[in-house]
Amino acid sequence: MNAPSSHVLYPAPAGSPSLDVLIRGSGPVGMGLALALARDGLRVGLLGALPKKDAAPDVRAYALNAGSVTLLRELRVWDALPEDARTAVQDMRIHGDDGGAIEFSAWQQGIGELAWIVDAAALEQALGEAVRYAPHVQRLTQPAAAQLTAVCEGKDSATRELLGAGFESFPYGHHGVAARLVSDQPHHGTAWQWFRHPDVLALLPFDRPQVAHGFGLVWSQPQAEAERLLALSDTEFETELNAATGGAAGTLRLGSPRAAWPLRLGHAQRWCGPGWVLLGDAAHAVHPLAGQGLNLGLADVRALARVLVEARRTMPWKPLGDERTLRRYARERSTPTRAMSGLTDGLLHLFAQPSAPLKELRNHGMTLVHHLGPLKRWLTARALDA
């Protein structure tokens, strides 16, 4: 049985503008898609809530790879970011739970940087300003008729459910605890990560809240432990955090409130249908341990924009919502997305096993990878282009 089209679910109000694409969801993926399509002359409607002025401080930081940065440069958003809202990662040090370690260096890999750490709120503000002045993008408060509906509403998308796309969700039973930190030592562009049982802790070098001394924290913990950490006083939390990092990145103190959210793996059973398509977390959700969530979503944007523009150029008689056209996008994105999902999920479960033989094996494997230059270059290349 075919899923209903977006036109049936959302009939156009009388007098609504004629659009090529209606984008549902105004996060970074939705705004990025709006700008990418408008750049090629498509008429775009963007439907989603504007940021609340009285919202709590956003402590999230995105780790963006080279492909995502290239897209943001093309959309003229990257250079609009404040200097302290983006920090280059030059080195990455990953530790296991029994002496295993891998180190990555941009210099050794012959590249400018391994990744960029970007302030989430600053990125969304820059995208919002670009959308505001984009001549072919309209901000909407209600659905309008369009040839294609692009669903970018995130992992809890209501539209996806109405379209019958299906979504298989696998909760990890973990929460990601996030905060901004300040160290008494310079970060030198070094990212740190510890894989242990049962947690994964990452420190991302960041020039906010203090230039050269800031970090973004992402600490994956079982739900009960995450709730306990959130309930601690600032001093108590800092004590446990510094014990967990062992002083590797200096003595750390909080530079923001703490926040947490549940973590899960998920993927849509169908990415597209007649007149509709899914992007970003509406299509796939991954564990944040590799920092690839937004990178996958922006790679979706690049792929769909290219497929739609090519289809309009070579087959102008076909509507943008033609399902065969949309399947080209789904096929292109399915393999790399499932590969990244499998990698992050596999790493998490590998280090979730407390048995001594497996513990020794996984740490030995990390050290072995560290000494294999070609394999490290291959892993770096995969991470730099989702």
Order of alpha helices (4+ residues) and beta strands (2+ residues): alpha-beta-alpha-beta-beta-alpha-beta-beta-beta-alpha-beta-alpha-beta-beta-alpha-beta-beta-beta-beta-alpha-alpha-beta-beta-beta-beta-beta-alpha-alpha-alpha-alpha
